[in-house]
């Protein structure tokens, strides 16, 4: 795992390209709707390897491991929650094998589908879910963490807390935004980002 400073040094040279639309491309390659993506990828590794090689050849310097919903609370739906760390580690290693020269980001996302509220009472639950996932991402050799499509400020705080507790260095995050520039939750994006920084 890169430190925050090492990551800043690596990206200091200008624009860097990430991959994109992995889920859509996996569906085009045969992944059925409604399945657990992480499980399907582990059962069909050649599909992901081919896709990520193509991303790297097209110029992507940072590839997201397909760990979008690989938290215990999400994997419990398919009775794989006890394998959370192993699944995350395997998916990072698979991405690394596809594009050894690219940075591999452990992908994390919102828990909005699995939780009723995002308040201080649920903070420890969020942190624990992300900690288990991050431990697996680190075990697999992720270069950085990339949290995407977050909806609530507390999710980002939980991810950053979990990352710190697990000794992860480089982390980036993005939020789902409203047309008026506020976060999905209605919070003022500028204030939230200053607070998180």
Secondary structure, 3 states (H helix, E strand, C coil): CCCHHHHHHHCCCCCCCECCCHHHHHHHCCCCCCCCHHHHHHHCHHHHHHHHHHHHHCCCCEEECCCCCCCHHHHHHHCCHHHHHHHHHHHHHHHHHHCCCCEEEEEEECCCCCCCCCCHHHHHHHHHHHHHHHHHHHHHCCCEEEEEEECCHHHHHHHHHHHHHHCCCCEEEEECECCCCCECCCCCHHHHHHHHC
